[in-house]
């Protein structure tokens, strides 16, 4: 819920409600996704530093507690009035705005977003820390599965995760579809009210992480020996090839433009509700793809499938971006429909990449290896699930 909802508030709240500039909105997106880039360090921490004899559960509890604290803090903050007192001003030609109209704009709205972006980034650090500990435990379980069925646990976990991201999109789609958010409804929740809802969802996860997850006591690892073993693993050909690929893929697959949100709002004229509804459909396709790939794709040629999926996504992204940019096809359903089609190759690529990570991880370094190889992958998935 939290992982799906916070990024989903950027477009309706920061861009439409507060009217922040495209560069500021893109910076907020980067800051919110930045903690995923440090998964390897969180992984090393959870691998090497047991708390009360446990390596995973305490970090889950600490991470979700930090996230919950930030959500409660944002609940108590004031979002202020929207930038435009009347939503019709947002779609008017700037030359048609009179000085009297401009005088009614809430110029201070631009400055409100910064504190919320900072709090959301700290919340993201919390749920990333919890996620890394969870991933490390998932690797331990997956490595115990028979080779013929290995991958079932991962696929099931990510299917459930995607299902709750769909729920979060439903929540933001209806709660943030008021006219002040660029939508059509006459009702909506305020940003602090939405944070209250997330706080209610987040709080039970804290005790659940401790009392409902079984973990064996671990004596800890000598950090010097841990680094030596990790360095030996990195020097192995399969490992450094995958790391090199993930590093380069993380650069070239995650290029974005600062004018993405203005293009979506002013050229494609996308409403928050339609954006969320199509995101829900895309996540549904993504979840179904996870299931069938996990069931039938274990014996595929992973290299060929990964290459095909990447080329497919690039071609589809190119078509929709160019046709919208040059005013050949500016339609919100065309703009939103292509990412739904991309969910199929994205889902295949995602599952294949997670299978590879489980095979590479060794005993005792599950968190670091999964974080090292999986950081660019997670950022790409969050961009898709936005």
HELIX and SHEET records of a PDB file:
HELIX    1   1 UNK A    2  UNK A    9  1                                   8    
HELIX    2   2 UNK A   10  UNK A   17  3                                   8    
HELIX    3   3 UNK A   22  UNK A   34  1                                  13    
HELIX    4   4 UNK A   35  UNK A   38  5                                   4    
HELIX    5   5 UNK A   39  UNK A   48  1                                  10    
HELIX    6   6 UNK A   57  UNK A   75  1                                  19    
HELIX    7   7 UNK A   87  UNK A   91  5                                   5    
HELIX    8   8 UNK A   94  UNK A   96  5                                   3    
HELIX    9   9 UNK A   99  UNK A  103  1                                   5    
HELIX   10  10 UNK A  109  UNK A  142  1                                  34    
HELIX   11  11 UNK A  152  UNK A  175  1                                  24    
HELIX   12  12 UNK A  179  UNK A  181  5                                   3    
HELIX   13  13 UNK A  191  UNK A  211  1                                  21    
HELIX   14  14 UNK A  223  UNK A  234  1                                  12    
HELIX   15  15 UNK A  237  UNK A  252  1                                  16    
HELIX   16  16 UNK A  260  UNK A  262  1                                   3    
HELIX   17  17 UNK A  263  UNK A  267  3                                   5    
HELIX   18  18 UNK A  272  UNK A  296  1                                  25    
HELIX   19  19 UNK A  302  UNK A  325  1                                  24    
HELIX   20  20 UNK A  332  UNK A  360  1                                  29    
HELIX   21  21 UNK A  366  UNK A  384  1                                  19    
END                                                                             
